[in-house]
């Protein structure tokens, strides 16, 4: 049976700062395995003007070979 690689992701939200620049802010970490995605938030996202709270998941580039356990 083929081994499934575990993936570690950053949980990000996007906001426009006071200078009008769109910036991404890390609010947590997500772990993907063969059956699910677990998201651990350090902060809660705020909704935008449309009432949507959007979280982006982006693969981390600095993940060590042995990922943290879920």
N, CA, C and O atoms as a Maestro MAE file, in Angstrom:
{
 s_m_m2io_version
 :::
 2.0.0
}

f_m_ct {
 s_m_title
 :::
 protein
 m_atom[280] {
  # First column is atom index #
  i_m_mmod_type
  r_m_x_coord
  r_m_y_coord
  r_m_z_coord
  i_m_residue_number
  s_m_chain_name
  s_m_pdb_residue_name
  s_m_pdb_atom_name
  i_m_atomic_number
  :::
  1 25 0.835 -1.183 0.000 1 A "UNK " " N  " 7
  2 3 0.000 0.000 0.000 1 A "UNK " " CA " 6
  3 2 0.882 1.250 0.000 1 A "UNK " " C  " 6
  4 15 1.891 1.305 0.703 1 A "UNK " " O  " 8
  5 25 0.505 2.226 -0.773 2 A "UNK " " N  " 7
  6 3 1.288 3.450 -0.917 2 A "UNK " " CA " 6
  7 2 1.124 4.352 0.303 2 A "UNK " " C  " 6
  8 15 0.009 4.575 0.776 2 A "UNK " " O  " 8
  9 25 2.251 4.872 0.811 3 A "UNK " " N  " 7
  10 3 2.203 5.763 1.965 3 A "UNK " " CA " 6
  11 2 1.765 7.158 1.531 3 A "UNK " " C  " 6
  12 15 2.261 7.692 0.539 3 A "UNK " " O  " 8
  13 25 0.826 7.750 2.288 4 A "UNK " " N  " 7
  14 3 0.330 9.085 1.986 4 A "UNK " " CA " 6
  15 2 1.174 10.101 2.731 4 A "UNK " " C  " 6
  16 15 1.368 9.986 3.941 4 A "UNK " " O  " 8
  17 25 1.678 11.098 2.012 5 A "UNK " " N  " 7
  18 3 2.499 12.148 2.612 5 A "UNK " " CA " 6
  19 2 1.603 13.113 3.380 5 A "UNK " " C  " 6
  20 15 0.589 13.582 2.864 5 A "UNK " " O  " 8
  21 25 1.989 13.401 4.612 6 A "UNK " " N  " 7
  22 3 1.278 14.402 5.399 6 A "UNK " " CA " 6
  23 2 1.782 15.775 4.993 6 A "UNK " " C  " 6
  24 15 2.972 15.960 4.740 6 A "UNK " " O  " 8
  25 25 0.873 16.733 4.933 7 A "UNK " " N  " 7
  26 3 1.215 18.078 4.490 7 A "UNK " " CA " 6
  27 2 0.868 19.064 5.592 7 A "UNK " " C  " 6
  28 15 -0.177 18.940 6.231 7 A "UNK " " O  " 8
  29 25 1.736 20.042 5.820 8 A "UNK " " N  " 7
  30 3 1.498 21.104 6.788 8 A "UNK " " CA " 6
  31 2 1.226 22.392 6.034 8 A "UNK " " C  " 6
  32 15 1.985 22.764 5.139 8 A "UNK " " O  " 8
  33 25 0.139 23.079 6.392 9 A "UNK " " N  " 7
  34 3 -0.279 24.294 5.708 9 A "UNK " " CA " 6
  35 2 -0.366 25.459 6.680 9 A "UNK " " C  " 6
  36 15 -0.519 25.266 7.886 9 A "UNK " " O  " 8
  37 25 -0.267 26.665 6.144 10 A "UNK " " N  " 7
  38 3 -0.527 27.874 6.922 10 A "UNK " " CA " 6
  39 2 -1.970 28.286 6.680 10 A "UNK " " C  " 6
  40 15 -2.459 28.201 5.554 10 A "UNK " " O  " 8
  41 25 -2.654 28.729 7.726 11 A "UNK " " N  " 7
  42 3 -3.994 29.290 7.597 11 A "UNK " " CA " 6
  43 2 -3.843 30.810 7.578 11 A "UNK " " C  " 6
  44 15 -3.360 31.408 8.539 11 A "UNK " " O  " 8
  45 25 -4.263 31.425 6.472 12 A "UNK " " N  " 7
  46 3 -4.037 32.850 6.265 12 A "UNK " " CA " 6
  47 2 -5.346 33.587 5.997 12 A "UNK " " C  " 6
  48 15 -6.297 33.010 5.470 12 A "UNK " " O  " 8
  49 25 -5.385 34.860 6.363 13 A "UNK " " N  " 7
  50 3 -6.490 35.745 5.987 13 A "UNK " " CA " 6
  51 2 -5.881 36.947 5.266 13 A "UNK " " C  " 6
  52 15 -4.748 37.341 5.543 13 A "UNK " " O  " 8
  53 25 -6.636 37.515 4.352 14 A "UNK " " N  " 7
  54 3 -6.167 38.672 3.600 14 A "UNK " " CA " 6
  55 2 -6.881 39.930 4.054 14 A "UNK " " C  " 6
  56 15 -8.089 39.916 4.295 14 A "UNK " " O  " 8
  57 25 -6.149 40.999 4.169 15 A "UNK " " N  " 7
  58 3 -6.704 42.282 4.583 15 A "UNK " " CA " 6
  59 2 -6.008 43.412 3.845 15 A "UNK " " C  " 6
  60 15 -4.856 43.276 3.432 15 A "UNK " " O  " 8
  61 25 -6.701 44.516 3.681 16 A "UNK " " N  " 7
  62 3 -6.104 45.729 3.126 16 A "UNK " " CA " 6
  63 2 -5.693 46.597 4.302 16 A "UNK " " C  " 6
  64 15 -6.519 46.938 5.148 16 A "UNK " " O  " 8
  65 25 -4.401 46.959 4.355 17 A "UNK " " N  " 7
  66 3 -3.921 47.756 5.484 17 A "UNK " " CA " 6
  67 2 -4.286 49.228 5.299 17 A "UNK " " C  " 6
  68 15 -4.916 49.604 4.310 17 A "UNK " " O  " 8
  69 25 -3.883 50.051 6.260 18 A "UNK " " N  " 7
  70 3 -4.255 51.474 6.227 18 A "UNK " " CA " 6
  71 2 -3.593 52.255 5.085 18 A "UNK " " C  " 6
  72 15 -3.967 53.397 4.821 18 A "UNK " " O  " 8
  73 25 -2.612 51.643 4.407 19 A "UNK " " N  " 7
  74 3 -1.983 52.271 3.246 19 A "UNK " " CA " 6
  75 2 -2.593 51.764 1.941 19 A "UNK " " C  " 6
  76 15 -2.152 52.143 0.856 19 A "UNK " " O  " 8
  77 25 -3.611 50.905 2.050 20 A "UNK " " N  " 7
  78 3 -4.272 50.373 0.867 20 A "UNK " " CA " 6
  79 2 -3.588 49.167 0.248 20 A "UNK " " C  " 6
  80 15 -3.919 48.777 -0.872 20 A "UNK " " O  " 8
  81 25 -2.630 48.567 0.963 21 A "UNK " " N  " 7
  82 3 -1.891 47.409 0.457 21 A "UNK " " CA " 6
  83 2 -2.542 46.133 0.985 21 A "UNK " " C  " 6
  84 15 -2.827 46.025 2.178 21 A "UNK " " O  " 8
  85 25 -2.779 45.162 0.090 22 A "UNK " " N  " 7
  86 3 -3.365 43.876 0.468 22 A "UNK " " CA " 6
  87 2 -2.278 43.013 1.090 22 A "UNK " " C  " 6
  88 15 -1.244 42.774 0.466 22 A "UNK " " O  " 8
  89 25 -2.498 42.547 2.306 23 A "UNK " " N  " 7
  90 3 -1.516 41.737 3.030 23 A "UNK " " CA " 6
  91 2 -2.170 40.465 3.555 23 A "UNK " " C  " 6
  92 15 -3.362 40.439 3.863 23 A "UNK " " O  " 8
  93 25 -1.355 39.403 3.652 24 A "UNK " " N  " 7
  94 3 -1.816 38.138 4.223 24 A "UNK " " CA " 6
  95 2 -1.280 38.023 5.645 24 A "UNK " " C  " 6
  96 15 -0.126 38.356 5.911 24 A "UNK " " O  " 8
  97 25 -2.133 37.547 6.559 25 A "UNK " " N  " 7
  98 3 -1.768 37.387 7.968 25 A "UNK " " CA " 6
  99 2 -1.979 35.930 8.366 25 A "UNK " " C  " 6
  100 15 -3.050 35.369 8.132 25 A "UNK " " O  " 8
  101 25 -0.966 35.320 8.962 26 A "UNK " " N  " 7
  102 3 -1.064 33.937 9.417 26 A "UNK " " CA " 6
  103 2 -1.891 33.899 10.706 26 A "UNK " " C  " 6
  104 15 -1.577 34.594 11.673 26 A "UNK " " O  " 8
  105 25 -2.961 33.073 10.709 27 A "UNK " " N  " 7
  106 3 -3.789 32.943 11.913 27 A "UNK " " CA " 6
  107 2 -3.816 31.516 12.454 27 A "UNK " " C  " 6
  108 15 -4.559 31.224 13.390 27 A "UNK " " O  " 8
  109 25 -3.007 30.622 11.870 28 A "UNK " " N  " 7
  110 3 -2.987 29.255 12.362 28 A "UNK " " CA " 6
  111 2 -2.259 28.307 11.436 28 A "UNK " " C  " 6
  112 15 -1.553 28.719 10.516 28 A "UNK " " O  " 8
  113 25 -2.451 27.009 11.705 29 A "UNK " " N  " 7
  114 3 -1.789 25.942 10.961 29 A "UNK " " CA " 6
  115 2 -2.809 24.863 10.643 29 A "UNK " " C  " 6
  116 15 -3.738 24.620 11.413 29 A "UNK " " O  " 8
  117 25 -2.623 24.215 9.491 30 A "UNK " " N  " 7
  118 3 -3.500 23.106 9.102 30 A "UNK " " CA " 6
  119 2 -2.632 21.901 8.762 30 A "UNK " " C  " 6
  120 15 -1.509 22.045 8.277 30 A "UNK " " O  " 8
  121 25 -3.168 20.716 9.022 31 A "UNK " " N  " 7
  122 3 -2.481 19.462 8.730 31 A "UNK " " CA " 6
  123 2 -3.394 18.614 7.848 31 A "UNK " " C  " 6
  124 15 -4.569 18.429 8.164 31 A "UNK " " O  " 8
  125 25 -2.857 18.103 6.749 32 A "UNK " " N  " 7
  126 3 -3.614 17.263 5.826 32 A "UNK " " CA " 6
  127 2 -3.052 15.856 5.906 32 A "UNK " " C  " 6
  128 15 -1.839 15.663 5.836 32 A "UNK " " O  " 8
  129 25 -3.948 14.855 6.056 33 A "UNK " " N  " 7
  130 3 -3.505 13.469 5.961 33 A "UNK " " CA " 6
  131 2 -4.443 12.719 5.031 33 A "UNK " " C  " 6
  132 15 -5.201 13.353 4.297 33 A "UNK " " O  " 8
  133 25 -4.420 11.414 5.033 34 A "UNK " " N  " 7
  134 3 -5.199 10.644 4.068 34 A "UNK " " CA " 6
  135 2 -6.708 10.728 4.285 34 A "UNK " " C  " 6
  136 15 -7.464 10.395 3.373 34 A "UNK " " O  " 8
  137 25 -7.173 11.157 5.454 35 A "UNK " " N  " 7
  138 3 -8.621 11.157 5.717 35 A "UNK " " CA " 6
  139 2 -9.227 12.524 6.002 35 A "UNK " " C  " 6
  140 15 -10.444 12.680 5.899 35 A "UNK " " O  " 8
  141 25 -8.416 13.519 6.356 36 A "UNK " " N  " 7
  142 3 -9.026 14.803 6.725 36 A "UNK " " CA " 6
  143 2 -8.025 15.951 6.689 36 A "UNK " " C  " 6
  144 15 -6.839 15.766 6.416 36 A "UNK " " O  " 8
  145 25 -8.544 17.144 6.976 37 A "UNK " " N  " 7
  146 3 -7.733 18.350 7.165 37 A "UNK " " CA " 6
  147 2 -8.075 18.895 8.551 37 A "UNK " " C  " 6
  148 15 -9.240 19.161 8.847 37 A "UNK " " O  " 8
  149 25 -7.070 19.059 9.387 38 A "UNK " " N  " 7
  150 3 -7.274 19.622 10.724 38 A "UNK " " CA " 6
  151 2 -6.695 21.029 10.733 38 A "UNK " " C  " 6
  152 15 -5.528 21.226 10.394 38 A "UNK " " O  " 8
  153 25 -7.519 22.021 11.125 39 A "UNK " " N  " 7
  154 3 -7.069 23.411 11.177 39 A "UNK " " CA " 6
  155 2 -7.042 23.853 12.637 39 A "UNK " " C  " 6
  156 15 -8.051 23.769 13.337 39 A "UNK " " O  " 8
  157 25 -5.884 24.324 13.090 40 A "UNK " " N  " 7
  158 3 -5.736 24.832 14.449 40 A "UNK " " CA " 6
  159 2 -5.528 26.336 14.345 40 A "UNK " " C  " 6
  160 15 -4.489 26.792 13.868 40 A "UNK " " O  " 8
  161 25 -6.524 27.113 14.796 41 A "UNK " " N  " 7
  162 3 -6.473 28.569 14.675 41 A "UNK " " CA " 6
  163 2 -5.905 29.205 15.939 41 A "UNK " " C  " 6
  164 15 -6.248 28.808 17.052 41 A "UNK " " O  " 8
  165 25 -5.041 30.186 15.760 42 A "UNK " " N  " 7
  166 3 -4.521 30.998 16.862 42 A "UNK " " CA " 6
  167 2 -5.352 32.259 17.031 42 A "UNK " " C  " 6
  168 15 -5.309 32.909 18.076 42 A "UNK " " O  " 8
  169 25 -6.112 32.601 15.991 43 A "UNK " " N  " 7
  170 3 -6.995 33.772 15.997 43 A "UNK " " CA " 6
  171 2 -8.188 33.461 15.109 43 A "UNK " " C  " 6
  172 15 -8.108 32.587 14.245 43 A "UNK " " O  " 8
  173 25 -9.283 34.162 15.310 44 A "UNK " " N  " 7
  174 3 -10.468 33.962 14.478 44 A "UNK " " CA " 6
  175 2 -10.499 35.007 13.372 44 A "UNK " " C  " 6
  176 15 -10.173 36.172 13.600 44 A "UNK " " O  " 8
  177 25 -10.893 34.587 12.168 45 A "UNK " " N  " 7
  178 3 -10.960 35.559 11.069 45 A "UNK " " CA " 6
  179 2 -12.146 36.491 11.245 45 A "UNK " " C  " 6
  180 15 -13.186 36.096 11.771 45 A "UNK " " O  " 8
  181 25 -11.982 37.730 10.802 46 A "UNK " " N  " 7
  182 3 -13.082 38.694 10.822 46 A "UNK " " CA " 6
  183 2 -13.766 38.654 9.462 46 A "UNK " " C  " 6
  184 15 -13.128 38.384 8.445 46 A "UNK " " O  " 8
  185 25 -15.048 38.919 9.452 47 A "UNK " " N  " 7
  186 3 -15.764 38.903 8.181 47 A "UNK " " CA " 6
  187 2 -15.479 40.169 7.380 47 A "UNK " " C  " 6
  188 15 -15.146 41.215 7.937 47 A "UNK " " O  " 8
  189 25 -15.618 40.049 6.054 48 A "UNK " " N  " 7
  190 3 -15.417 41.204 5.179 48 A "UNK " " CA " 6
  191 2 -16.740 41.969 5.042 48 A "UNK " " C  " 6
  192 15 -17.697 41.680 5.761 48 A "UNK " " O  " 8
  193 25 -16.797 42.918 4.146 49 A "UNK " " N  " 7
  194 3 -18.001 43.736 3.985 49 A "UNK " " CA " 6
  195 2 -19.193 42.937 3.467 49 A "UNK " " C  " 6
  196 15 -20.336 43.376 3.600 49 A "UNK " " O  " 8
  197 25 -18.938 41.766 2.876 50 A "UNK " " N  " 7
  198 3 -20.017 40.898 2.401 50 A "UNK " " CA " 6
  199 2 -20.451 39.880 3.449 50 A "UNK " " C  " 6
  200 15 -21.312 39.043 3.179 50 A "UNK " " O  " 8
  201 25 -19.861 39.944 4.645 51 A "UNK " " N  " 7
  202 3 -20.193 39.004 5.704 51 A "UNK " " CA " 6
  203 2 -19.480 37.669 5.590 51 A "UNK " " C  " 6
  204 15 -19.846 36.720 6.283 51 A "UNK " " O  " 8
  205 25 -18.469 37.570 4.732 52 A "UNK " " N  " 7
  206 3 -17.728 36.330 4.541 52 A "UNK " " CA " 6
  207 2 -16.443 36.344 5.364 52 A "UNK " " C  " 6
  208 15 -15.724 37.343 5.385 52 A "UNK " " O  " 8
  209 25 -16.162 35.241 6.035 53 A "UNK " " N  " 7
  210 3 -14.888 35.064 6.732 53 A "UNK " " CA " 6
  211 2 -14.112 34.024 5.941 53 A "UNK " " C  " 6
  212 15 -14.446 32.840 5.988 53 A "UNK " " O  " 8
  213 25 -13.080 34.444 5.214 54 A "UNK " " N  " 7
  214 3 -12.358 33.565 4.294 54 A "UNK " " CA " 6
  215 2 -10.985 33.243 4.868 54 A "UNK " " C  " 6
  216 15 -10.243 34.135 5.280 54 A "UNK " " O  " 8
  217 25 -10.654 31.934 4.890 55 A "UNK " " N  " 7
  218 3 -9.332 31.463 5.308 55 A "UNK " " CA " 6
  219 2 -8.682 30.798 4.108 55 A "UNK " " C  " 6
  220 15 -9.279 29.924 3.479 55 A "UNK " " O  " 8
  221 25 -7.456 31.210 3.787 56 A "UNK " " N  " 7
  222 3 -6.683 30.603 2.711 56 A "UNK " " CA " 6
  223 2 -5.717 29.598 3.325 56 A "UNK " " C  " 6
  224 15 -5.133 29.867 4.375 56 A "UNK " " O  " 8
  225 25 -5.542 28.448 2.689 57 A "UNK " " N  " 7
  226 3 -4.574 27.453 3.133 57 A "UNK " " CA " 6
  227 2 -3.438 27.415 2.124 57 A "UNK " " C  " 6
  228 15 -3.663 27.224 0.929 57 A "UNK " " O  " 8
  229 25 -2.204 27.602 2.617 58 A "UNK " " N  " 7
  230 3 -1.034 27.643 1.755 58 A "UNK " " CA " 6
  231 2 0.015 26.692 2.310 58 A "UNK " " C  " 6
  232 15 0.295 26.704 3.508 58 A "UNK " " O  " 8
  233 25 0.596 25.868 1.446 59 A "UNK " " N  " 7
  234 3 1.598 24.913 1.889 59 A "UNK " " CA " 6
  235 2 2.812 25.642 2.448 59 A "UNK " " C  " 6
  236 15 3.306 26.604 1.859 59 A "UNK " " O  " 8
  237 25 3.281 25.164 3.595 60 A "UNK " " N  " 7
  238 3 4.466 25.755 4.217 60 A "UNK " " CA " 6
  239 2 5.704 25.270 3.481 60 A "UNK " " C  " 6
  240 15 5.764 24.116 3.056 60 A "UNK " " O  " 8
  241 25 6.688 26.141 3.330 61 A "UNK " " N  " 7
  242 3 7.919 25.791 2.637 61 A "UNK " " CA " 6
  243 2 8.997 25.305 3.589 61 A "UNK " " C  " 6
  244 15 9.942 24.643 3.157 61 A "UNK " " O  " 8
  245 25 8.879 25.615 4.870 62 A "UNK " " N  " 7
  246 3 9.925 25.276 5.828 62 A "UNK " " CA " 6
  247 2 9.535 24.084 6.699 62 A "UNK " " C  " 6
  248 15 9.887 24.044 7.878 62 A "UNK " " O  " 8
  249 25 8.818 23.119 6.140 63 A "UNK " " N  " 7
  250 3 8.357 21.964 6.908 63 A "UNK " " CA " 6
  251 2 9.500 20.956 7.011 63 A "UNK " " C  " 6
  252 15 10.088 20.573 6.000 63 A "UNK " " O  " 8
  253 25 9.814 20.524 8.246 64 A "UNK " " N  " 7
  254 3 10.862 19.485 8.379 64 A "UNK " " CA " 6
  255 2 10.357 18.170 7.806 64 A "UNK " " C  " 6
  256 15 9.155 17.995 7.603 64 A "UNK " " O  " 8
  257 25 11.270 17.253 7.547 65 A "UNK " " N  " 7
  258 3 10.930 15.957 6.940 65 A "UNK " " CA " 6
  259 2 9.870 15.209 7.751 65 A "UNK " " C  " 6
  260 15 8.958 14.617 7.174 65 A "UNK " " O  " 8
  261 25 9.981 15.229 9.085 66 A "UNK " " N  " 7
  262 3 8.996 14.574 9.950 66 A "UNK " " CA " 6
  263 2 8.009 15.628 10.421 66 A "UNK " " C  " 6
  264 15 8.339 16.442 11.283 66 A "UNK " " O  " 8
  265 25 6.783 15.625 9.860 67 A "UNK " " N  " 7
  266 3 5.765 16.603 10.246 67 A "UNK " " CA " 6
  267 2 5.307 16.382 11.684 67 A "UNK " " C  " 6
  268 15 5.455 15.290 12.233 67 A "UNK " " O  " 8
  269 25 4.753 17.423 12.283 68 A "UNK " " N  " 7
  270 3 4.215 17.304 13.626 68 A "UNK " " CA " 6
  271 2 3.058 16.327 13.618 68 A "UNK " " C  " 6
  272 15 2.340 16.223 12.624 68 A "UNK " " O  " 8
  273 25 2.871 15.625 14.691 69 A "UNK " " N  " 7
  274 3 1.772 14.659 14.766 69 A "UNK " " CA " 6
  275 2 0.441 15.363 14.942 69 A "UNK " " C  " 6
  276 15 0.364 16.452 15.512 69 A "UNK " " O  " 8
  277 25 -0.604 14.723 14.445 70 A "UNK " " N  " 7
  278 3 -1.934 15.273 14.590 70 A "UNK " " CA " 6
  279 2 -2.511 14.772 15.883 70 A "UNK " " C  " 6
  280 15 -3.645 15.109 16.225 70 A "UNK " " O  " 8
  :::
 }
 m_bond[279] {
  # First column is bond index #
  i_m_from
  i_m_to
  i_m_order
  :::
  1 1 2 1
  2 2 3 1
  3 3 4 2
  4 3 5 1
  5 5 6 1
  6 6 7 1
  7 7 8 2
  8 7 9 1
  9 9 10 1
  10 10 11 1
  11 11 12 2
  12 11 13 1
  13 13 14 1
  14 14 15 1
  15 15 16 2
  16 15 17 1
  17 17 18 1
  18 18 19 1
  19 19 20 2
  20 19 21 1
  21 21 22 1
  22 22 23 1
  23 23 24 2
  24 23 25 1
  25 25 26 1
  26 26 27 1
  27 27 28 2
  28 27 29 1
  29 29 30 1
  30 30 31 1
  31 31 32 2
  32 31 33 1
  33 33 34 1
  34 34 35 1
  35 35 36 2
  36 35 37 1
  37 37 38 1
  38 38 39 1
  39 39 40 2
  40 39 41 1
  41 41 42 1
  42 42 43 1
  43 43 44 2
  44 43 45 1
  45 45 46 1
  46 46 47 1
  47 47 48 2
  48 47 49 1
  49 49 50 1
  50 50 51 1
  51 51 52 2
  52 51 53 1
  53 53 54 1
  54 54 55 1
  55 55 56 2
  56 55 57 1
  57 57 58 1
  58 58 59 1
  59 59 60 2
  60 59 61 1
  61 61 62 1
  62 62 63 1
  63 63 64 2
  64 63 65 1
  65 65 66 1
  66 66 67 1
  67 67 68 2
  68 67 69 1
  69 69 70 1
  70 70 71 1
  71 71 72 2
  72 71 73 1
  73 73 74 1
  74 74 75 1
  75 75 76 2
  76 75 77 1
  77 77 78 1
  78 78 79 1
  79 79 80 2
  80 79 81 1
  81 81 82 1
  82 82 83 1
  83 83 84 2
  84 83 85 1
  85 85 86 1
  86 86 87 1
  87 87 88 2
  88 87 89 1
  89 89 90 1
  90 90 91 1
  91 91 92 2
  92 91 93 1
  93 93 94 1
  94 94 95 1
  95 95 96 2
  96 95 97 1
  97 97 98 1
  98 98 99 1
  99 99 100 2
  100 99 101 1
  101 101 102 1
  102 102 103 1
  103 103 104 2
  104 103 105 1
  105 105 106 1
  106 106 107 1
  107 107 108 2
  108 107 109 1
  109 109 110 1
  110 110 111 1
  111 111 112 2
  112 111 113 1
  113 113 114 1
  114 114 115 1
  115 115 116 2
  116 115 117 1
  117 117 118 1
  118 118 119 1
  119 119 120 2
  120 119 121 1
  121 121 122 1
  122 122 123 1
  123 123 124 2
  124 123 125 1
  125 125 126 1
  126 126 127 1
  127 127 128 2
  128 127 129 1
  129 129 130 1
  130 130 131 1
  131 131 132 2
  132 131 133 1
  133 133 134 1
  134 134 135 1
  135 135 136 2
  136 135 137 1
  137 137 138 1
  138 138 139 1
  139 139 140 2
  140 139 141 1
  141 141 142 1
  142 142 143 1
  143 143 144 2
  144 143 145 1
  145 145 146 1
  146 146 147 1
  147 147 148 2
  148 147 149 1
  149 149 150 1
  150 150 151 1
  151 151 152 2
  152 151 153 1
  153 153 154 1
  154 154 155 1
  155 155 156 2
  156 155 157 1
  157 157 158 1
  158 158 159 1
  159 159 160 2
  160 159 161 1
  161 161 162 1
  162 162 163 1
  163 163 164 2
  164 163 165 1
  165 165 166 1
  166 166 167 1
  167 167 168 2
  168 167 169 1
  169 169 170 1
  170 170 171 1
  171 171 172 2
  172 171 173 1
  173 173 174 1
  174 174 175 1
  175 175 176 2
  176 175 177 1
  177 177 178 1
  178 178 179 1
  179 179 180 2
  180 179 181 1
  181 181 182 1
  182 182 183 1
  183 183 184 2
  184 183 185 1
  185 185 186 1
  186 186 187 1
  187 187 188 2
  188 187 189 1
  189 189 190 1
  190 190 191 1
  191 191 192 2
  192 191 193 1
  193 193 194 1
  194 194 195 1
  195 195 196 2
  196 195 197 1
  197 197 198 1
  198 198 199 1
  199 199 200 2
  200 199 201 1
  201 201 202 1
  202 202 203 1
  203 203 204 2
  204 203 205 1
  205 205 206 1
  206 206 207 1
  207 207 208 2
  208 207 209 1
  209 209 210 1
  210 210 211 1
  211 211 212 2
  212 211 213 1
  213 213 214 1
  214 214 215 1
  215 215 216 2
  216 215 217 1
  217 217 218 1
  218 218 219 1
  219 219 220 2
  220 219 221 1
  221 221 222 1
  222 222 223 1
  223 223 224 2
  224 223 225 1
  225 225 226 1
  226 226 227 1
  227 227 228 2
  228 227 229 1
  229 229 230 1
  230 230 231 1
  231 231 232 2
  232 231 233 1
  233 233 234 1
  234 234 235 1
  235 235 236 2
  236 235 237 1
  237 237 238 1
  238 238 239 1
  239 239 240 2
  240 239 241 1
  241 241 242 1
  242 242 243 1
  243 243 244 2
  244 243 245 1
  245 245 246 1
  246 246 247 1
  247 247 248 2
  248 247 249 1
  249 249 250 1
  250 250 251 1
  251 251 252 2
  252 251 253 1
  253 253 254 1
  254 254 255 1
  255 255 256 2
  256 255 257 1
  257 257 258 1
  258 258 259 1
  259 259 260 2
  260 259 261 1
  261 261 262 1
  262 262 263 1
  263 263 264 2
  264 263 265 1
  265 265 266 1
  266 266 267 1
  267 267 268 2
  268 267 269 1
  269 269 270 1
  270 270 271 1
  271 271 272 2
  272 271 273 1
  273 273 274 1
  274 274 275 1
  275 275 276 2
  276 275 277 1
  277 277 278 1
  278 278 279 1
  279 279 280 2
  :::
 }
}
